[in-house]
Amino acid sequence: MAEQPEHYTRILGIETSCDETAAAIVENGKTIISDVIASQTDLHSQYGGVFPELASRKHIEVIYAVVDKALRDAHLSIEDLDCVAVTQGPGLVGSLLVGVNVAKGLALAREKPILGINHIEGHIYSLWLTDMVDEIEFPVLTLVVSGGHTELYLVRDHLLYERLGGTLDDAAGEAFDKVGRLLGLPYPGGPSIDEISEEGQPDAFRFPRALMGDNYNFSFSGLKTAVLRETKRYDEGRFPVANMAASFQAAVVDVLVDKTAKAAEDYEATAVHIAGGVSANRALRSQMMEYVPIPVRYPPPNLCTDNAAMIAAAAHWHFINGQSDGLDFDVLPSLRL
């Protein structure tokens, strides 16, 4: 057997913060042994967004099968693991409860340590699961941009974060979903707008770029309203969807890139990391790499959206630092990092 690193760990991660039921096993905080995700996109598409009660019910239906498959894919049992890690928050309370209770049951039955992990911290550590992990040097500026979060963090070291700013209303991914619904595009709105924007002109409409200037906060609710007002200028269903989508996307990307680039310079970051569902957006990746003079990194598509591998990766660093939670911790839907 090959010699193991000093802090070798094998951790089961469980993620149920929203509408993805996920379980994964990660070794040493960076090697994915198994990764299973059960998506609920088709279930919620009829509502144009996540229906919380349906999400929690679906988690209950599939979570045992998802965890079992993650173990079988890794050819491991619970006894082979060092720790069970689960998303504690932020997220939907009903969804979080399913994952936390299952994780507690596994930890109790097999007398394993358990860790409650911040979902945002998980997104930050998604970059540690890529081939670029050996290139990472601190401090790193991380833009976490998803359906529920748009936040800038300066990661000074492992487990040492400084929140520089965040959204004051809608998250970027939420704005994508809402505007996608306004434009009659399939849910989720992010991938749909990304795709149809290829056919449109990003300067066809001059939508607002809010809170530009000397700050690191974001606001997208006014942009969403501006798109709504523009659609009302046309007869029903006759507005130029591709041009409107491309112009909306350009407004979001301009703000994200401008603030991230400014923060990277102000705090002398060694690199910019983009994480979360919106980090899969092609325009965001391209423009960030064009305008930011330091390395820009982002995860592969399977690690952009909610997944359990990122939870296990974050848990590794807590575990090797001697941290462990008791079985009495509760879910925290508004947990801050």
N, C-alpha and C positions, 0 to 999 in steps of 0.2 A: 504493500500500500504506500502511495506517495506520502511524503511528510506533510502534515497539516500545518497551516499557518498558526501563529501564536494564539489568535483569538478566533479559532474556528467555531462556527455556529451553524446550526441547521434549524430554521425557524419556519413554522406554519403561519402564514398571514391569512386573515379573513377580512373581507371588505363588503359592507352592505350599507353604505352611507346614503345611497339614493336608489337608483334603479338597475344597478349591476350587482349580481350575486357572484362573488369571486373568492377563490381560495388558491393559494400558491405556496410552494416551498422554496426557500432561498437559502443557499449556503454562503456563509461568510459575508453576507451583506451585499453580494454582487453577482452571484451565479444562480440563475433560475433553473431549478430542477423540475418543477412542474408549475403550470399556470393555467387555471381554468376560470372561464368567465361565462356566466349565463346572462345574456342581455334581455332586457324587457322593452327594447325599442318598439317592436311591433305591437306590444300590448298598449303602450301609451301614445302611439302615433295618432290614434283616432281622437285623442283629446288635444293634440298639439302641444303636449307637455306632460310632465310626470304627474300622475294622479297618486298622491301619497298613500292612501289606504290600499289601493290595488298593488302598489309597489311592495308594501310590507307583507301582504298576503302571498305574493309571488315568491318573496324571499323564503317564507316558511315552507312553501311547497318544494323548493329546489335546493335549499342550502345543504341538506345532508348528502344529497347526491353529488353536489359540487365538491364538498370537502372530501368525500370518499374517492372521487375521481382524482383529485389532486394527490392524495396519498397513493392510490394505485399507480398513477402515471409515474410517480417518483419511486415506486417499489419500496415504500417505507410504511411504517406504522407510527402511531402516536408515540410509542415507546422510544422510537429512534430520534425523536425531536428534542431540542434543548428548551424550546419555549413556544407558546402559542401567543400570537399577536393579533389584535383586532382593532378596527377603527372605532374609536370612542366618540368622535365628533370632529368637526361639525357635520351636520347632515339632517336628514328627516328622522324624527324621533322614533317612529314606528319601525323604520328600516334599520336604524342603528341597534335597536333593542334585539332584533333577531340575531344579528351577528354576534353581539356581545354575550347574549345568553348561551348561544351554542359554544362560543369560545370558552366561557366559564365552565360549562358542562364538561368539555373535553379536558380542560386543565384540572378540574376537580377529580374527575374519574381516573386520570392517569398521573395525578400528583405532579403536574408540570407548572413551571412559572408562567405567569400571564402578564402581558403588557397591553395597556390601552394606548393607541397611537393616534396622533392628530392627523386627520385626512390631508391637510395642506402639507404637513411635514412629509407625508408619503409622496406627494407629487414632487417635492423638492428632491427626494432621494430616488426618483425614477431615473435620473441621469446616472446614478451609480450602478445601474443595471445594464449599461451599454458598454460597447467596446471602447468608449472614450474615457472610462473611469480612471485609467492611469494618467491621463493628462490633466486631471482636475487639481487645481491649486487654489487655495483660499487667499483673499476673499472672492467669492463668486456672487454675482448679482442674479437673482432668480425671479423671473416674472411667472407667477402662477395665474394662469388665465383659463377659466373653464365656465361651465354653466352657472356655477354658484359663487365663483371667486375671481376677482381681478386684483392682485396684490403684488407689491414689489418687496422682496426681502433681500437684505444683504446677509449672506451666509459667511460669517467670519471664521468658523471652524465647525467641526461636527457638533451638532446639537446647540450651536450658538448662532441665533438669528436676531436680526434687527429689522423690524417692519418699518419700511420707509413711507409707505402709503398704500391706499387701496380704494376700491370703488365706494362712492357715497350713495349709490342707488343700485341700478341694474348692473350685474356682472356682464362682461363682454359676451359670454356664451348665451346668457339669458337674452341679451339684446338680439343676438343672431336668431334665436328661436322665435322671438316675438315678431321680428321683422320678416322672417321667413313665412310666418303665418299670415302676416299682412299681405305678402306678395303671392300667397297661394302656393307656396313651395312645400315639398314633403318635409315631415319632421324626421330627424332633428334639423333645425335651420342652418346650423354651421356648415356641414358638408354640402347641403343643397345650394347655399349662397356661394360657397367656394367654387362649386362646379359651374353654376350658371354665370358667375362673374367673368369667366373666361370669354364669354360671348358679348360682354358689355363694355361700356366706356366708363372708367372710374371718375372722369371729370364731367360726365353728363349732367350731374346735379351737384350743387355745392352745399353739401350737408354740413352742419356745425361740428367743430372740434372743440369740445368743452374743456374748461380748466387748463388750457394751455398756459404755460408760464412757469414761474418759479415754485413748483410744488410737484408732489408725486402721487396725487390723488386722481381718481377717474370718475367720470359721470357719463352714462350713456342713455339715461331716460329721455333727455331732451332730443337726442339724435333719433331715438325711436319715434318720438312725437313728430319730429320733422318729416320723417318718412311717411307717417300716417297722413299728415296734412298734404303732402305732395300727391299721394294716391287719390285723394279726394278731388283733385283738380281734373281728373280724367273720368270718362264714363266708366261704369263698373266693369272691371276686368280688362280694360283697354290700355292700362298704363304700361310703359316700356319696362318689363320686369328685369331683363338682363342689365340694362343701364342703371336702373334704380338699385339693384343688388350690388353691382360693381361700385357704385358711388357710395353706398352705405358701407360696404366693406373697406373701401379706401379711407373713409373717415375714422373707422375703428382702428385700422392698422396705423394710420398716421399718429394717432394719440398714443397708442401702445409703444410704438417705436421711438417717438420723440421723448417720452418720459423715461423709458428704459435707457436710451442712449445718454441722456442727461445724468441720470443716477449713476450709470457705469463710470462716467467721467468724474463726477463729483466725489465718488467714493473709491476711485482708483481700483476698480474691480479687475481681476485677471481674465474674466470671461463672463459672458451672459448666457444664462440657461433659461429656456422657455419650457414650461411644463403645464400639464392640464390639457383638456380636450381641444381648446382653441389653438394649442401649439401645433396642431396638425394642419392649420390653415396655410396654404402655399404662399399666399401674398404676404402674410406675416413673416414667415421664415425668410422669404426672399428679400423683403425690404429691411428686415433686421440685419441680415448678413451684409446688405449693401451699405447701410448707414452706420453700423457700429464697427469701430476699427479694431476691436479685440475679438477673439474666437467666440462664435455663437453656436451653442449646442442645443439640441432638442431630442427627445426620445423617439423611437420608432412608433408607428401608429398604435400598436397593441399596448404601449405603455403611456400613451397620451391620455386616453380615457381612464375612468376609474378601474383599478385592478388591485389584486391582493399582493402581487409581488413587491410593489412599492411600499406597502405596509410592512412586510417582512424585512425589506431592506432597511427601512428606518429603525425598526425594532432592534436590528443587530447592534446598532451603536448604543442604544439604551442598555441592552443586555450586557454587552462587554464592559459597560461602565457600572455594572452592579445594580442596575435598577430593576425593580419588579413591583407589580401592583398586586394587592390582595384581591380576593374575590368579591369584595363589597363595593368596588368602584361602579359608578353609574354612567349612563350615556350623557353626553353634553352636546346638545344640538347646536349651540352657539359657541363652541369651544374656540378660543383664540390661540394662536401660536406665539 
